[in-house]
Amino acid sequence: MHLLFESIGFGLVTASVIALAAVGLSLQVSVTNYINFAYGDFMTFGAYVAYSVGAAGVNFFLAAAVGGAVTGLLGLAANLAVFRSFIERKARLITLLVVTLGVSLILQNAIVVIWGTGAYRYPIRMGNALHLGPFILTPGAIILILLAALLMFGLHLFLQYTRFGKAFRAVSNNNDLALASGIDVNRVVNWTWVVSGFFAGIAGVGLVLETNTLRPVVGFNELFLVFAAIIMGGIGRPYGAMLGALAIGLATEVSGMFVDSAYKSAIAFGILVAVLVLRPQGIFASRGRTD
């Protein structure tokens, strides 16, 4: 039983990282209607930026925020320089998916050119393990969980109670109707990429804190778990992605009690296949993409 609660604690940390990434990607999908396969590399890029800023002597939390902000700008640049032109030419979905794969390869190689292929670690300790009831968590893990919850709650308030958030939801539900209603769709899409990129950057930092290693493919390797969470929660539904991330995070960590931890991705794949077979719209899918 002790091992079970310990696994659940690790699962909450994993779920927090997956949730940040899944919510950001799900928000982008809900507005643009195509999946960005370069999202994992956005996570990696944000993690490296945070590392470089932190190495210059900046406070780690500020460095993480800078990593998220710069990644948000990267998302905006990718949309303006690459994706928008394909959208305006009404490119097919398969074409857009190939383009995102191309952007992924470009980012991976750019990261290698800038930072090299070596492994890095953040100059910060997660602290000694604390006993919180039946759970065992480090102070760093607790902060990571709370930060993820705070960011997602902030996104909820933004989507539900701000004028621009309502524009997000309008474009997500019906692009043409939103345009006819006078909403600047291009502006909404641009800001979607910024917000999505910011979440990717923060998720990348959290991932490195969790795994304790920063490599050029750290985000790309996590992308499958993010996709599993999104599909489980319903594609394009940020709130469903949160629940999907919680389920995937707990399942992959608790399964470590019974199988080798190297098979975490296989566990997620099994869950993904089961969801696609039994409920293709997602277990936590609800009406509308962002509600």
RAWO-V955235 format. One line per field, one symbol per residue. burial: # if it has 24 or more other C-alpha atoms within 12 Angstrom, else .. A space follows every 10 residues. Layout:
# RAWO-V955235
burial=???
This chain:
# RAWO-V955235
burial=.....##### ########## ########## ########## ########## ####.....# #.######## ######.##. ..##.#.... .....##.## ..##..##.. #........# ###....... ....####.# #####.###. ##..##..#. ....#.#### ###.#..... ..#.##.### ########## ########## #.######## ########## ########## ########## #######... ...##.###. ##..#..... #####...## #
